[in-house]
Amino acid sequence: MNNQPLLIYNTLSRQKELFRPIHEGRVGMYVCGPTVYGDAHLGHARPAITFDLLFRYLQHIGYKVRYVRNITDVGHLEHDADEGEDKIAKKARLEQLEPMEVAQYYTNRFHEAMAALNCLPPSFEPHATGHIIEQQQLVQQILDKGFAYESNGSIYFDVEKYDKQYHYGILSGRSLENIKDASRELAGVGEKRNQADFALWKKAQPEHIMRWPSHWSDGFPGWHCECTAMGRKYLGDHFDIHGGGMDLIFPHHECEIAQAVASQGDQAVHYWMHNNMITIGGQKMGKSYNNFITLPEFFAGTHEKLSQPYSPMTIRFFILQAHYRSTVDFGNEALQAAEKGLARLMDGWKTLKRMADGQKVKGMPPVEMSYVDELRQKCYDAMNDDLNSPIVISTLFDACRVINTLNDKKASIAPEVAQAMAKVFHTFAFDILGLKEEVGTSNKAREEAFGKVVDMMLEQRSQAKADKNWALSDKIRDDLTALGFEVKDTKDGFSWTLNK
């Protein structure tokens, strides 16, 4: 276990800060989940994996974590200017389904994709439609404090009035004037006093099928309300961490802060954390840009931009290879490199497991326990420095080089050192990074049988060498090489690996 301080980057202060939870030993964390009107894509995988990494690490270092991730199943309109159809209602109309059928179907698909990526389920997963009352209560509180107004049955947040007393834009670094300038050409000014104002409650038009009664109108909550209301319900008026993608900083998270301050006098969140974007050709990958590749398409290799299928663990490893605050650009070459890197790491783990009883090689230098201690500390140092997963992976690759030295009989290792090294490797690769060996029961049986056949061929080669049948010996080796195997002659006989 690690006792060193954890530093995390706080978007609000724009610097790394020492993490100090509000309640000792406990962490409250809220992460924005998906709007469930289509399959999750690579851009959705990044926040899921980023905050799964944080969830895993916080638990590993001893915290009891309440992790809340929402499902948006109402209120997310097509345009940030509070105009257009509800995204789920639109999908339902196009597919001639009930909106909740659409929401349930894609929620199930999201869960399947998250399980494939080995993301742990959150502690709670509240739905926006299940918390209409809490959102109405939030709207009323903001009205009572004088920071909202009614217009034709809809309720809007008065950004200009709020900005005079507080400051709208503290998270994104924008000024109200800049926001006004950027929004002048957007539609929908008619009902609003100011185009920068945002909807807290929208009156439903006659054709709008998702609606709930309120004393303002039959309507539905604004998109930003759900996270403020549900975060407060399950984590309290003040909680430790709010996470999400960088694209949510403005307007979504900025509006969340304004709603919290307007309703309770201060902002609820201590640490705002944001992962950077997945890009494709330098542009953000997303449904609104129509340039996304869904996770099922990645797993099956069915999208035209994919040269092959990529396993869930290849996707996870690809994302973890970059620091969560840096951009990651999609490309087949980068994914294929991640696939090879993951295979190298898993091969190192398999070799290390075989050395649990240690290895003595006369005249070869030993791997000392001090090396294992240093390996462990480097991994903790990286994780404590704002979840630096690339450094953890690099450190594990360094361990693989040592493992290969042991496998080549160029070093010795005592049983207790081998076991300690295996524990460190497993802790960081599997428990914290969340990787796993992607071999099912039937595949494992085939893999073992496959390995036995290769071993039999190499035993035949060894016998051919003993009989000085060099032609047969060379043929077996050349045939295996042509199939992608790398064969090494060792003091004890032979070893082989399959180049992927």
Secondary structure, 3 states (H helix, E strand, C coil): CCCCCCEEEECCCCEEEECCCCECCEEEEEECCCECCCCCEHHHHHHHHHHHHHHHHHHHCCCEEEEEECEECCCCEEECCCEEEEHHHHHHHHHCCCHHHHHHHHHHHHHHHHHHCCCCCCCECCEHHHHHHHHHHHHHHHHHCCCEEEECCEEEECHHHHHHHCCCCCCCCCCHHHHHHHHCCCCCHHHCCCCCCEEEEEECCCCCCCCECCCCCCEEECCCHHHHHHHHHHHCCCEEEEEEEHHHHHHHHHHHHHHHHHHHCCCCEEEEEEECCEEECCEECCHHHCCCCEHHHHHHCCCCCCCCCCCHHHHHHHHHCCCCCCCEECCHHHHHHHHHHHHHHHHHHHHHHHCCCCECCCCCCEECHHHHHHHHHHHHHHHHECCCHHHHHHHHHHHHHHHHHHHCCCCEECHHHHHHHHHHHHHHHHHHCCCCCCCCHHHHHHHHHHHHHHHHHHHHHHHHHHCCCHHHHHHHHHHHHHCCEEEEEECCEEEEEECC
